[in-house]
């Protein structure tokens, strides 16, 4: 990413020591380290979101192709995409089912009172 060698880093360190002084240099380095860590975490988060959206888009296209074929004579990638989408739908339904059962039992208990 940045092509900074040892001597460039040494020069930056010496300049930072001269400008900030020995009292403020450690806290400045911690602040810079924290900022760099935050930027890296944000970049990794954006990268993972982009990859997720790209995968969703690919699955959507494969599902369109499978629907165009009437879900008959599907290629292996289309079958995998359909299976992955079905599994995702099952997991979403499973997470919704307990909540709806809890809501029904709460409403039933309120009605009986």
Order of alpha helices (4+ residues) and beta strands (2+ residues): alpha-alpha
